[in-house]
Amino acid sequence: MKEFTVCYTFDNEIITEKMIKDRDVKKEEVEQEIIDMMDRNKYFVVKNSQGNYVINSYLVRYVRIMNEKILV
């Protein structure tokens, strides 16, 4: 399994979440999955250690995958 740290940047806030995917998934595939999800949905939920956030897709300015870690 791989753990990806995804960073969503807004005008005045940054929210991160950790996504766990299969070992053979590439960073580019995760990026495309996130972009497709934002195109299909007006709102989506991000879960992290600070809580759950309902995010308006139109307010996201930038999405970046910060880390890619292989879980043992």
Short mmCIF file of the C-alpha atoms (twelve columns), coordinates in Angstrom:
data_MODEL
# 
_entry.id   MODEL 
# 
loop_
_atom_site.group_PDB 
_atom_site.id 
_atom_site.type_symbol 
_atom_site.label_atom_id 
_atom_site.label_alt_id 
_atom_site.label_comp_id 
_atom_site.label_asym_id 
_atom_site.label_seq_id 
_atom_site.Cartn_x 
_atom_site.Cartn_y 
_atom_site.Cartn_z 
_atom_site.pdbx_PDB_model_num 
ATOM 1  C CA . MET A 1  0.000   0.000  0.000   1 
ATOM 2  C CA . LYS A 2  1.038   3.608  -0.583  1 
ATOM 3  C CA . GLU A 3  0.098   6.669  1.423   1 
ATOM 4  C CA . PHE A 4  -0.233  9.985  -0.416  1 
ATOM 5  C CA . THR A 5  -0.436  13.350 1.367   1 
ATOM 6  C CA . VAL A 6  -2.717  15.626 -0.655  1 
ATOM 7  C CA . CYS A 7  -2.698  19.386 -0.065  1 
ATOM 8  C CA . TYR A 8  -5.696  21.534 -1.087  1 
ATOM 9  C CA . THR A 9  -4.908  25.263 -1.227  1 
ATOM 10 C CA . PHE A 10 -7.584  27.957 -0.938  1 
ATOM 11 C CA . ASP A 11 -7.316  31.754 -0.846  1 
ATOM 12 C CA . ASN A 12 -6.771  31.831 2.920   1 
ATOM 13 C CA . GLU A 13 -6.412  28.196 4.050   1 
ATOM 14 C CA . ILE A 14 -4.577  24.954 3.343   1 
ATOM 15 C CA . ILE A 15 -6.123  21.564 4.119   1 
ATOM 16 C CA . THR A 16 -4.252  18.267 3.873   1 
ATOM 17 C CA . GLU A 17 -5.489  14.695 3.786   1 
ATOM 18 C CA . LYS A 18 -3.852  11.301 3.589   1 
ATOM 19 C CA . MET A 19 -5.017  8.857  0.929   1 
ATOM 20 C CA . ILE A 20 -4.097  5.172  0.946   1 
ATOM 21 C CA . LYS A 21 -3.951  3.415  -2.420  1 
ATOM 22 C CA . ASP A 22 -2.584  0.170  -3.836  1 
ATOM 23 C CA . ARG A 23 1.162   -0.189 -4.233  1 
ATOM 24 C CA . ASP A 24 1.059   -0.059 -8.045  1 
ATOM 25 C CA . VAL A 25 -0.771  3.313  -8.172  1 
ATOM 26 C CA . LYS A 26 1.317   6.223  -9.442  1 
ATOM 27 C CA . LYS A 27 1.263   9.820  -8.254  1 
ATOM 28 C CA . GLU A 28 -0.112  10.992 -11.622 1 
ATOM 29 C CA . GLU A 29 -3.059  8.587  -11.338 1 
ATOM 30 C CA . VAL A 30 -3.964  9.968  -7.903  1 
ATOM 31 C CA . GLU A 31 -3.732  13.537 -9.240  1 
ATOM 32 C CA . GLN A 32 -6.037  12.651 -12.139 1 
ATOM 33 C CA . GLU A 33 -8.504  10.939 -9.783  1 
ATOM 34 C CA . ILE A 34 -8.684  14.076 -7.618  1 
ATOM 35 C CA . ILE A 35 -9.150  16.369 -10.622 1 
ATOM 36 C CA . ASP A 36 -11.893 14.132 -12.041 1 
ATOM 37 C CA . MET A 37 -13.649 14.058 -8.661  1 
ATOM 38 C CA . MET A 38 -13.530 17.860 -8.441  1 
ATOM 39 C CA . ASP A 39 -14.927 18.155 -11.984 1 
ATOM 40 C CA . ARG A 40 -17.836 15.772 -11.269 1 
ATOM 41 C CA . ASN A 41 -18.794 17.061 -7.809  1 
ATOM 42 C CA . LYS A 42 -19.576 20.560 -6.630  1 
ATOM 43 C CA . TYR A 43 -18.701 19.531 -3.044  1 
ATOM 44 C CA . PHE A 44 -16.538 16.766 -1.576  1 
ATOM 45 C CA . VAL A 45 -15.456 15.667 1.898   1 
ATOM 46 C CA . VAL A 46 -11.873 15.686 3.173   1 
ATOM 47 C CA . LYS A 47 -11.102 13.713 6.330   1 
ATOM 48 C CA . ASN A 48 -7.961  14.384 8.335   1 
ATOM 49 C CA . SER A 49 -6.776  14.468 11.948  1 
ATOM 50 C CA . GLN A 50 -8.443  17.862 12.558  1 
ATOM 51 C CA . GLY A 51 -11.871 16.611 11.447  1 
ATOM 52 C CA . ASN A 52 -14.070 16.404 8.376   1 
ATOM 53 C CA . TYR A 53 -14.330 19.263 5.918   1 
ATOM 54 C CA . VAL A 54 -16.969 19.777 3.228   1 
ATOM 55 C CA . ILE A 55 -15.146 21.560 0.421   1 
ATOM 56 C CA . ASN A 56 -16.618 23.522 -2.464  1 
ATOM 57 C CA . SER A 57 -14.659 22.411 -5.544  1 
ATOM 58 C CA . TYR A 58 -14.816 25.889 -7.061  1 
ATOM 59 C CA . LEU A 59 -12.912 27.411 -4.130  1 
ATOM 60 C CA . VAL A 60 -9.860  25.139 -4.497  1 
ATOM 61 C CA . ARG A 61 -7.031  27.107 -6.113  1 
ATOM 62 C CA . TYR A 62 -4.300  24.455 -6.164  1 
ATOM 63 C CA . VAL A 63 -3.962  20.714 -5.474  1 
ATOM 64 C CA . ARG A 64 -0.593  19.128 -4.769  1 
ATOM 65 C CA . ILE A 65 0.562   15.703 -3.663  1 
ATOM 66 C CA . MET A 66 3.213   16.458 -1.077  1 
ATOM 67 C CA . ASN A 67 4.471   13.002 -0.051  1 
ATOM 68 C CA . GLU A 68 4.336   9.464  -1.345  1 
ATOM 69 C CA . LYS A 69 5.181   6.804  1.215   1 
ATOM 70 C CA . ILE A 70 5.176   3.004  0.838   1 
ATOM 71 C CA . LEU A 71 3.494   1.315  3.790   1 
ATOM 72 C CA . VAL A 72 4.822   -2.014 4.977   1 
# 
